[in-house]
């Protein structure tokens, strides 16, 4: 990244203070990256190009190195940064992950931010694992995202009924635990569980996502406890009024995956070019209509 360009720690703080958000677009197939970058440029929206571990394990993102190489080819630093999303300590199949190796590689290559997900561990162990990554990443000026609570959807097997989950608050982030977590781990941003769900994680499952909603009351309590940028995973499928309200109440990063992946997969058998254009069209629509974030680069990352 150019030394004149602000880093992700500063950019996320600017979004947080301005009560706007930076969308993170997950890239499970490398040919999706260029149309997403083009859509961000054309809408003058600052966004993250993101890849999670499961997107090279269960899709075709290629891996940390290939993603970085493709990003270097297509990036536009006025409108884009590169984020390593969701590297779990224990993955969705309950297997231990070499998370330090994956996150360390991304930091060495030059990713702008990384995410450790130790949310399947007890609180003290989550804090310890996150602190280790924070110390390593901050030494290179790289921002860190962590997760507290359980954003469901990536587990194997059927989920319980959504309304039952929401009413019980099962897995929701606890504000007092969040206060301790942020103070002791040093994370820059916190992914919280307040009602959203992840999209499906295999190509063979094409079903429509659950229409989720968000507990703004819980979000307010978390934001008051930690006073750092909060992150919403599972952004596709949440009713728009909840998304916009969450941005006004502390969410400064919203992940989008299913909304742009499914059009690509639907048209890929017909034509790669058509699939890529479908990604561009859907990304523009998400930015303009669903998230109302067109023009945010002029606020968060203005030309000097």
N, C-alpha and C positions, 0 to 999 in steps of 0.2 A: 504493500500500500504506500502511496506517496506520503512523504513526511508532512506535507502541507494539509493532508486530509485528516479530519478528526477520527479518532478510534471509536470502537463500539461502546466503550464505557461512557464516553461523552455523548455520543449520539442517542443512546437509550435514555440518559438523564435528560437530554433536551426534549425527547418525546414525552417523557414522564411529566416534566414541568409544564409542557404545553398542552397536556391532556389530549395527546394524539397517540398514534401507535405506529409501530414498524411491523409490517406483515412479513412472516417467514414462509416462503414457498418451498415445500419439500419436493425434491427431485428424485423420484425412484428410477427414472430412465434418463441417461445423459442427454439424448436429443431434445428433452424438454427444457433444458437450461437456457438456450439462446432465446426462444420465444418468451420466456418469463423475463429475462433481462430486457428484451425489446419492449415488452408491455410496461415494465417499470419506468423505462425511459420515456415512453410515449405518454404516460400518465403523470410524469414528473413526481413519482412516488419513490421514497427511499424504502427499499426492502431487502430482506435477507434471502440469499440463495442457501438453502439448507438441505443437508442430507443426514439421515439418521442411520445408525448401524443396521437396523432391520431392512433398510432400503438397498443395501448391497448384499445382505444375507438372503432376503426373500424376494427381491425384485432385481433390477439390473442397473443399479447406480454405479457399479464397478468397484467402488472402494474409495478410501480417503485420498489416495494419490491420483487416480483418474478423475475424480471430482475436482480436485484442485487444478489439475492441468486444463480441464475444460473451462473452469471458471476463469483462469488466467487468459484463455483465448477469447472469451466473450464478455468479460466484466465491463462495467462502466461505473467507476468509483463515485461519481456524483449521485448515482441512484442505487448502487448495490454494495453489499458486503457478503462475506462467505462465513457460514456458521455450520459447525459440526453439531448436529442435533442428537438428542437421546442416545448417549452411549451408556448403557445400563451396567451396573455392577452385577446384577443377576437379571438375565433376560426373560422374555415372555415365555420361554420354555423351561424356566427355572434352572438354567445353566449359568455357571460362573463365566464371566467375561474378562478378557485382558483389557480392562478399561483404562488402566494407566498407559498401556502401550498404544492404544488407539488415540487417546487424547493427547499423549505426548507427541505422537507423529503429526497430528493436526497442528499443534502449536509450533513444532519445528518447521513445518512446511510454510506456515504463514496464514492459517485461518484467522479470521478476525475475532471469532468468539467460539466457545465450545460449551457443550452441556454434558455434565455428569448427572446420571439418574440413579441415585442410590435409594430411591423411595421405597424399594421392597425390603430395605433393612430397617431394624429398629432405629429410633431417633438418634441415639448416641453414635451408632455406627454410621448412619447417614452423614452426620456432622463430621465425623473423623475422615471418611472417604472424600467428602466434598472439600474439606480443609486442605487435604493433601493436593488435590487438583488445583485449588485456588492458589496455593503457594507456588506451584509449578508454573501455572499459566501467567499469573501476575508478574513473575520474574521476567517474562517476555512481553509484557504489556497486553496480554490477551484477556478479554472479558470472559467471565464464567457464569453460566446459568445452572441452577440446580432445581430439584423438584422435592416438594414435601406434600404428602397426600397421595391419593390413588386416582389418577385419571384413567378410567377403565376403558376397555375396548381391545387391548392387545393380548389379553389372556386367551388361552385355548378353551374351547367349550362355550356353551351359551351363557350370556349375561343374564342376571336376574332382571325382572321387569323394570324398565327405567323409572317409572313413577314411584315404584317401591324404593328404589335406590335414592331418588331425589328426596323423598319425604323423610327418609331415615337419616340422610346426610352421611351415609356410609362412605368412608374414604375421603370425605371433605377435609381440607387443610384446617388444622386447629390454630387459631390466632396466637395463642400463648406459646405453642410449640414453634410456630413460625418466628416469633420474637427471639426465642433462644437459638433457633437454627441459624438465623441471619447473623446474630451477634457473634456466635462461636465459629461459624464456617467461613464468614467473610465473602459469601457469594455476592455477585453484582446484581443479579436478577433472580427472581424466584418463580418457578412454575407452580401454580396452585390448582387445587381441585375444588371447583365450586359448582359442578354440575355438567361440565362438558364430557364428551367421550371421544376416544380415538376412532378413526376409520378402520375398516378391515385391512388386514395386512398380508393377504395373498391375492395373486392375480385371479384365482378361480372364484373368489367370492365377490359378486357384483351388486349385492343388495344395497338398497337405498339406506343411507345413514339414519339413525334415530334422530328425530327432531328434539334437540336438547334445549334446556333453558339454564339460566344461571342464577345463583343466589347472590344478589347484589348486597344484601345485608351481610353475608359472610365475607364477601370481597372487601367491603368497607372496614370490617373489623380487622382483617388481615393487613390491609393497607395502613391503617392507623398503628398497628403493632410494629410494622417493619420499616415503613417509609422508604422503600426502594421500588424500582420498576417491577411490576408483576407480569407474568406470562400466562397466556391462555392457549393450551394445546387442545386439539380437536375442534378447530374453529369452523370447519364445514358443518352445516346443518343446524347451527344455532340460530334461533329467530333473530332477525336483524335488530329489533329494539333492544334485546339483551346485549348484543355485541356492542352497539353504540353506547349503551349505558355503562358497560364494563370499562370502556376506554375513558369515560369521564370519571371513573372511580378507581383508577390506578393501573389498569392493564395497559402496558406500553409495547407489548409484542404479542401478535396473534399468529398462530401456525395454521397454514392452509395446505392440505394435501389431497384429500379425496376429490375436492371440487375440480382440480386441474388434472389429476391422474385419470379419472374415469373417462373424460372425453378423449384423451390420448389413446387409452386402451381400446375404446370403441371404434376409432377410425384407423388404427394402425394396420389391421389386416387389409384395409383398402388402399392406404397410401401413407407413407411416412410424412410427406409434405402436408397432407390434409390433417394428419394427427397433430403435427407441430402447430399448424395454424389454429386448430381447435384449442390448443393450450394457450396460445396468444389471446384469442378471443375471450376465453373464459377468465384468464388472469385479468385482463382489462375490465371485464364485468365485475369480478370480485372486488377490485380496487375501487372502481367508480360507484357501483351500486350497492354491493353488500357491506363493504367496510367504510365507504365514503372517505377514502384516503388520498384521492387525487391531489397532487400539488404539495404533498407534505415535505418533499425534498427542499422546497423553497423556504420552509419553516425550520426544518431540522438540520439541513446541510446546505445553507445558502452559499452561492458563489461569493468569494471575497475579492 
